Amino acid sequence: IRIQATQDRTVLVMKPRVSATHKAVTGGAVLCPAKEPGGNGLMVRQFHIDLDKRPPRVDYYAGNGPGSPQFVMRRGDSEAFVVIAHATAGRYEWTLDIPVVVDGETFHLRADDHGRPFVLVGPDGLETMWWDFGQLEWRKPEW
C-alpha cells in the first residue's frame, strides 16, 4: 500500500481495521511465496494481520519493532506499507480500512483487490509450499 502527500500537511496514519469473513475449507493446496521487501536504507513499514483472532488483530511494525504509525508527510512524500496477513485454517475474505488524519480531518483509505475482498486460505490440513528465491524452486516448509 502506498500513500502519497499532495500538499504540506500533517498526516497521521492510524491503526487499520480489518473486515473479514471465515469459511471452512477442505482439500486442495496452498502455495505461499515468501520474500521480505526492503533494500539499502529503506524503512519497511508493515501491518501484520492475524485473521484467526476475533476481531482480526492488526499490529504495526517499523524499523526494529512494534509501534504506532505516526509521522509527518510533506508534499510529494510517499510512504509504503507492506501488509502481511496470516491465517491457520479456513478461507478468509477480507479488506483493510486505514484511517488517515489530515489536519484534524479523518479520511478512510480502503485496501482491497480491485473492489473485491482479498482471499486468504490458511494452511492447516492442506499441503503448504513456499518459493525459495535463492534456489528458484518450490519447497515444503521445514517448520
C-alpha angles and dihedrals in degrees: 000000000000126000119191127192116226096183138030100265138131109264125192117188109205129206109283126239122224125215110200141167122200130211130177116249132196130187129004130082138270124217114200118193112204125196125132116225121228142097143195108328094349116141105224110209114191139187110204112200123196105198093183091070120089105253098019112260122232122195125184123217130183128167109336104354154341123322145125123296100243123144141125122253125202127204109294094017117129131191126200125208124195112214115208115186122191133192131165103201140009134019121294129195109196146165132194124229113197116194111212121188115207115184091334097312118111122223127179122224115197121209114201142133101280094306095324128092120264113251123220126176118200117230101229108122092007131094109260128202134170133204113251104213091192096053095028094228142104114261137185112244118258096213 
